[in-house]
Amino acid sequence: MRGGARSRVTSAGRHTWAAIAARPAVAVGVGILVGLAAVAILAPLIEPYPANRRVGQVFGSPSASHWLGLDDGGTDIFSVLIGGARVSLLTGFGSTLVATFIGVSLGVVAGYQGGIADGIIMRVTDYFLVIPTLPLTIVMSALWGSGTGHTIVIIGALLWPWSTRIVRAQVTSTRERLHVIRARAMGASRRRILVYHVVPQLLGLVIASAVITLASAVFLETALDFLGLGDSNVVSWGTMLENAFHRDAVSAGAWWAVLPPGIIITVTIVACYLVGEGVELAVGLRGQLNYLIGGARTAGTVEPASIAE
């Protein structure tokens, strides 16, 4: 059984990545996210100027020495944008990890356990889904206080419901499939069923959900920083927008203080949706493939009704 399970996982994984690679938009999205992550990691090494030092006049226009111009403090905007990537992406990825861990854990419990546990988890999930996320994030940030760690926990604690619903639906479907029923009838433990039969079916869904969650997390982090509720000790893309608007960059005609952070935020969110869409397509194709393979392998052998009995 173990060899067969591994073979199914390997086959599904191959077809999943083949379907993803067949979409150029996904490659573009992955390239953008990987590039931004590399910039965030290497920020201290590739910043042309110190991100906290004045190097010219206030709202200096773009030039050969300052590609994106200078901000209200005479700081090189390109350098601040690179440094802001570290803060924004750290918050985004951290929040995504928190939300994904909570969502997947609750979804697996609800979908496989069923009964009272399922009812309680899904009612709580429904309550979180109907509450507007952005206002609740603002209220919690105002009450708890600023700080990157606080922001990660708050955003992550509010973005898990969709992952829970998706995972729960997939686990509920998977536990009733023929090969799972057969494994249960043969005495396989719950842990073995989860590891070899249920979890492999969740990989694509979890990746797609996590990428979409990353887009939401970046947006919420930007909104909090723009409203002055983020960590005041660091500069993120949202903080750049806040400084530009509060210090009259628009009135001064310094469009270069507003457009770069706005564009990079938009590009990051669009890249997340491109990757998420591609993974969702791959998951759909993999689901059809597994259904056909499962039907071909079990046809004429054992009927579900006899197994259930």
N, C-alpha and C positions, 0 to 999 in steps of 0.2 A: 504493500500500500504506500509505503513511504516513497519508493522510487516512482510510482505512478503519480503521486501528488507533486513531487518535484518536477516531473516531466510536464505536467499540466501548467505549473507555475512558469517554467521556462518557456513553453510554447506561447502562453498568453502574453508573457512579457515581450517576446520577440515581435509578435503581431502588434502589440500596443505601441512599441517604439517605432515600428515600420509605418504605422498609420500616422504617428506624430511627425515623423521625418518627411512624409509625403506632402505636408502642408508648409509652404514657404513662410506663411505668416507666423507660424509657430517658431520657426527658426529665427525670424526677425525678433520676435518677443523674447526668446531665450537669449539671443545675442545681446539685446539691450539690457536685460536684467543681469546677465553675467558681467557685462561691461561696467554697469553701475556698481555692482558688488566689488569688482576689482578696484574701481576708483575709490570707493569707500575704504577699502582695506589699505590701499597705498597712499591715502590722502596726505599724510605728513611728508611723504617723499616726493610727491609730484606737484604740490602747491607752488606756483611760481613766486608768490609773496606770502609772508606770514598773514594768516587770516584775521589776526587781531591787531594789526599795526597799520597806521596811516601811511600811505605811500604817495598821496597826491591831494589835489583839491577836492572839496566836497562836490559830489555828483559830477565828477569829471567824465567827459564823454569817451566812448570807445576809441582806442588808438592802437598803434602797433605794439606798444608796451603794455597796454591794458585792454585786452581783446573785448571784454564785456563792460568796460568802463569802471567807474568808482561809485561807491554808495555814499550815504549821508555822512559817513565818518571818514571819507577819503580812503576807504579800504578797497582793495582789488576784488571786484565781484566774482571773477572767475575762481579766485582762491577760496572765497567764502562759499561759493557753490560747491566746490570739491569737498571742503570740510563739512558742509551741511549734509552731504550725501551720507556721511558716516552716521550722523545722529538720526536722520530720517529713516534710513534703511535699517539701522539697529533697532529702532523702535518698531518699525514695520515687521521685520522678521521675528523679533521677540514676541510681539503681540500675536503673530500668526502661530508660533509654536505653542503659546499658552492656549489659544482658542482651539487649535487642532487637537491638542492633547485632551482638553476637556470634552470637546465635541465627539471625538472618536471613542473615548472611554465610555461616555454616557450612551452613545449610539449602539455600541456593541452590547452593553449590558441590557439596554431596552429591547434590542432586536432579538437577542438570543435567549434572554431570561424570560421575557414576556410577563404576563400576569400583572401583579400589583406594581412591581418595579417599573415595567413599561408604562403603566398608566400614570404613575407619579412623575417619571422623567418627562414624558411627553406633555403633561399639563404644565410643568414648569417651563419647558421649551416654548410652548405656545404663548405663555405670558411674556416671555422675553421677546418673542417675535413681534408682538403687537405694540410693544413700547418703542417709540422713536429712539433710535440709537444715538444720534447726535446730541439731542437735548439731554439725555440721560448721561452721556459721556461728559458733557459740560458741567452738569450738576455734581457728578461724582468727583471730577477733577477739582472743582471749586471747593468741595468739602474736604477732600483728602489732602490737597496741596500739590504743588508742582514737584517735578522730579522725573527723570527718564524712567526709573524703575516703577514709579507710581503709574505713569502713563502706559507702560507696557502691560501692567497687570489690569488696569481699568479697561483698556481697549480689548485685551484678550478675553477678559471676563464677560464682555458684552457681544463678542462676535462668534461664539461657539454654537448657537442654536441651529444654523443652517447645516453645519457639519453633522450635528446630532441627527437631524431628520434624514439626511441623505444616507448616512451610515446605517441608521436603524432600518430604513427601507431595504437596503441591500442585504443586511444580515437576515432580516425576516424572510426575504426571498430565498437566500442561499440555504438557510437551515431546512427548507422544505424540498430541496432538490434531491433527485434520486440518489446521487453518490453520497450525499450527507446522510440521508435516511439509511442507506445500506451500511455506511460506516458505523452509525449509531447502533444498528441492529447487530452488528458484529462485535459490539462491546467496546468500541473506541471511546476513550475518555473525552470529557468536554474540552480539556486543554488541547488534545491532539486534533480534534475536529476544528477548533478555532484556529490553530496554527497552520494546519495543512489544507483546510477546505474553505474556511471563512475569510481569514485575513488576506490571502492572496487575491480574493475577489474585491477587496477594498482599496488596493494600492492606487489604481488609476483614479477612483473617485476621491480619495483623500488628497492626492496631488492636485486635482482640478479644484477642489474646494479650498485647499490651502492657498493656491495662487490667487483665487478670487478674494479670499480673506486678506491676503497681502495688500491688494489694491484698496480695499476698504480701510485697512489699518493705516496705510500711508495717507489716505484722505482725512481720516479722523485726527491723526497726529498733526497734519498741516492745519486743520481747523482749530485745534486746541492752541497751537503755537501762535496762530494768527490772532486769536482772541486774548493772548497773553496768559494762557493757563498752562503753558508748557514749562520746561526747565529753563529758568532764566540764566543759568550758568553756561549754557551751550547755545550754539547757533545752528538752526536747522533751516530747511527750505521754507517752512511756515514762518519762522522768525524773520527771515529775509523779507517776506511779503509784509509782515507786520511793521517792520521798521520803515519800509518804503512808503507805506500808506500813512503811517502816523507822523512821518517827518516830511510830508508833502512832496514826495518825489514826482507825483503826477502833476501837481501845480507847477513844479519847477521844470517840467518838460523832460525829466530824466526817465524816459521809458525803459532804459536799459537796467534800471534798478528793480523793475517790476516783471518784465517779460522773461528773463532767464529762469528765475525760480518757478514762475508759473508754467513755462514750457516744460521744464524737466519733470515737474510733478505730473503734468498731463501725459507726457511720454511714458513715465513709469507706470501709471495706472492703465494706459492703453496696452502696454507690453504685457501686463498681468492678464488682461482680458484676452489678448491674442493667444497666450499660452494656455489659459484655462479653457478656451473654446476648442483648441486643438486636442487637449487631453480628454475633454468630454466626448469628442468625436471618436477618439481611439477607444475610450471605455465602451461606447456604444457598439463599435465594431467587435471588440473583444467579447462583449456579452453575447452577440449573435454567434460568434465562432464557438464559444464554450457550449452554447445550447446545442449547436449542430454536432460538435464533437461528442458531447455527453450522450446525445440521442443515438449516434452511430455506435458508440461503445456498449450501450446498454440494451439496444434493441434485441428482442428475442431471448433475453437472458432472465431477468427477474422483473416482475411486475411490481409497481409501487404499492398496490393494495396488499399483495401478499407480504411485503416487507413490513408494512404498517401493522399488519396483524401479528 
